Amino acid sequence: MAMYTVHLPPDGDISRARFIREGVNIIALVIPMLWLLWNRLWLELMAYITFLAAVAVFAMNGGEKLAPILSALPGLYLFIEGNQFIRARLERAGWLQDAVVDATNVAEAEIIYYGDGHQQPSAAVARRSSDPRERIGMSEGPGRIEPSSIGMFPE
């Protein structure tokens, strides 16, 4: 089984939830530039192109033997961390992670997520506090900050 993180848009519209698989991404390994374009990862695409340009300059200056290995490194990195780049882009756009679902594929993850009664966004998403301690479930006590819940078990 795979794990999927569920992300909700800034407006909290549950119907536009995004499901992103945890783990490696084979398409990012095979065709990294197209994968970056498809996922609209513009900053990462610029870094990828810059790295390949630097490898090309290195190859022209006597590094022909090492250049193929170096040019494969960004694809390997995207293979391992590519889905995290998608999560980071969504976070930069104001999306919040609402849940983590165990499922064999995206369709099953959607069935599980929506079947568990997720008609409304969770309290963390709906609240949208500017205080980061409130967004992660922390409450302020006398002179110190204590978590308002322990792990998955609320008080």
C-alpha positions, 0 to 999 in steps of 0.5 A, a space after each residue: 500500500 502507498 500513502 497519499 497526502 491530501 492537500 486542500 486549496 486556500 479557499 478550503 474547497 474540498 472538491 479540489 483536494 489534491 492527492 500526492 503519492 508518497 515515495 519515488 516517481 519513475 516518470 521524473 527519472 525517465 523524462 525529468 524536464 517534461 515532468 517538471 513542465 507538466 507539474 509547473 515546477 518553474 523554479 526547479 526547471 530553471 535549476 535543472 536547466 542551469 545544472 545541465 548547462 553547467 555539465 555541458 560546459 564541464 564536458 566541453 572543458 575536458 570532462 567528457 567521461 564524467 559528464 554522463 554521470 553528472 547529467 543523470 544526477 538531477 533525474 535521480 534526485 527528482 526520482 527520489 524527491 520529486 513529489 516533495 517538490 509538488 508539495 512544496 509548490 502547493 504550500 507556497 501557493 497557500 494549500 494546506 495538508 489535510 490528511 494522510 491516506 493509505 491506499 493502493 491507488 489515487 482512486 482508492 485514496 479518494 474513496 477512503 478520504 471522502 468516505 471518512 466524512 471529509 465534507 468540510 476541511 479539518 479545523 486546522 485548514 478552516 481556521 487559517 490563523 496567522 499564528 503558526 503555533 495555533 496552526 499546528 495545534 499548540 496552545 500557550 500555557 503560563 510561561 510555556 507552550 504545550 501541545 493541545 494534543 499528543 500525536 493523534 490522540 486529542 485530550 
